[in-house]
């Protein structure tokens, strides 16, 4: 079995590191517990979580995306159940290159809620 180790992968000219752009891999990933004092469980490229109201969350990116045409996927689980919930974009708030505002809600009733297990990822290009 081979192993590759490197501190920096340089561009063809050898003048700088290669940036991971123009590839549709996840650029933002977040998992959070929305009950009690909301807190991230795991993050990639997220600087802060704001609890706006029940089931309404703003996620601020550490590094901005190139444009606001990115896509996201997400889901949540209700407290003490295995029922699926929905993570949807807040249509009244801005989806910008620097943040995304999301709702967590019951997939049956549509009612917003604060759930224990929530997660999402953003696919796009970094600025």
C-alpha positions as CSV (number, residue, x, y, z in Angstrom):
1,X,0.0,0.0,0.0
2,X,1.3,3.5,-0.9
3,X,1.1,6.6,1.2
4,X,1.3,10.2,0.0
5,X,2.2,13.0,2.4
6,X,2.5,16.6,1.5
7,X,2.4,20.0,3.3
8,X,1.5,21.9,0.1
9,X,0.5,20.9,-3.4
10,X,1.8,23.6,-5.7
11,X,0.4,24.8,-9.0
12,X,2.2,23.9,-12.2
13,X,4.4,27.0,-12.1
14,X,5.5,26.1,-8.5
15,X,4.4,29.6,-7.4
16,X,1.7,28.8,-4.9
17,X,-0.6,26.2,-3.4
18,X,-3.4,24.8,-5.5
19,X,-6.8,26.1,-4.5
20,X,-9.7,23.7,-4.2
21,X,-12.1,25.6,-6.5
22,X,-14.1,24.9,-9.6
23,X,-15.0,21.5,-8.2
24,X,-18.4,20.7,-6.8
25,X,-17.4,19.2,-3.5
26,X,-19.0,20.3,-0.3
27,X,-17.6,23.7,0.8
28,X,-19.7,24.1,3.9
29,X,-20.9,21.3,6.3
30,X,-22.7,21.7,9.6
31,X,-24.2,19.5,12.2
32,X,-25.9,21.0,15.2
33,X,-28.0,20.3,18.3
34,X,-30.8,22.8,18.2
35,X,-32.2,22.2,21.7
36,X,-31.3,24.1,24.8
37,X,-28.3,26.3,24.0
38,X,-27.8,25.6,20.3
39,X,-24.3,24.4,19.4
40,X,-22.4,22.9,16.5
41,X,-21.5,19.3,16.8
42,X,-19.3,19.3,13.7
43,X,-18.5,22.0,11.2
44,X,-16.5,22.8,8.1
45,X,-16.2,26.4,6.9
46,X,-18.8,27.7,9.5
47,X,-17.9,30.6,11.8
48,X,-21.2,31.0,13.8
49,X,-24.7,29.7,14.4
50,X,-27.5,32.2,15.2
51,X,-30.8,31.0,16.7
52,X,-33.3,33.5,15.2
53,X,-36.5,31.8,16.5
54,X,-37.9,28.3,16.9
55,X,-36.6,26.3,14.0
56,X,-35.0,29.3,12.3
57,X,-31.2,29.3,12.0
58,X,-28.6,31.5,10.4
59,X,-25.2,29.8,9.5
60,X,-22.4,32.2,8.8
61,X,-19.6,30.9,6.5
62,X,-15.9,31.4,7.4
63,X,-14.9,31.6,3.8
64,X,-17.5,33.1,1.3
65,X,-18.7,31.3,-1.7
66,X,-18.2,32.7,-5.2
67,X,-21.9,33.4,-5.7
68,X,-25.3,32.8,-4.1
69,X,-26.3,30.2,-6.7
70,X,-25.0,27.3,-4.6
71,X,-27.1,24.3,-3.7
72,X,-27.6,22.6,-0.3
73,X,-29.1,19.5,1.2
74,X,-30.0,18.9,4.8
75,X,-32.2,17.0,7.3
76,X,-33.1,16.7,10.9
77,X,-34.4,14.2,13.5
78,X,-37.0,14.9,16.1
79,X,-36.3,14.7,19.8
80,X,-36.3,11.0,20.9
81,X,-37.7,9.7,17.7
82,X,-36.4,8.5,14.3
83,X,-38.9,10.4,12.3
84,X,-37.4,12.6,9.6
85,X,-37.7,16.3,9.5
86,X,-36.9,18.9,6.9
87,X,-34.2,21.5,6.5
88,X,-35.4,24.1,4.1
89,X,-34.2,27.5,3.1
90,X,-35.8,30.5,4.7
91,X,-37.5,32.1,1.7
92,X,-37.9,35.5,3.4
93,X,-34.2,35.8,4.3
94,X,-31.2,36.4,2.1
95,X,-29.2,33.4,0.9
96,X,-25.9,35.2,0.3
97,X,-22.3,34.3,-0.4
98,X,-21.5,34.7,3.3
99,X,-24.5,32.9,5.0
100,X,-27.5,30.7,4.7
101,X,-30.7,31.0,6.8
102,X,-32.4,27.6,7.3
103,X,-35.6,26.3,8.9
104,X,-35.9,22.9,10.7
105,X,-39.5,21.6,10.6
106,X,-41.7,18.5,11.0
107,X,-41.9,16.7,7.7
108,X,-45.6,15.8,8.3
109,X,-47.1,19.0,9.8
110,X,-44.6,21.5,8.5
111,X,-44.4,23.1,12.0
112,X,-40.9,24.5,12.8
113,X,-39.1,23.0,15.7
114,X,-35.7,22.9,17.5
115,X,-34.4,19.3,17.1
116,X,-31.4,17.5,18.5
117,X,-29.9,16.3,15.3
118,X,-29.7,18.6,12.3
119,X,-27.3,18.8,9.4
120,X,-26.7,20.3,6.0
121,X,-24.0,20.7,3.3
122,X,-23.4,23.4,0.7
123,X,-22.1,22.5,-2.8
124,X,-20.6,25.4,-4.8
125,X,-17.4,27.2,-5.4
126,X,-15.4,29.3,-2.9
127,X,-14.7,32.9,-3.7
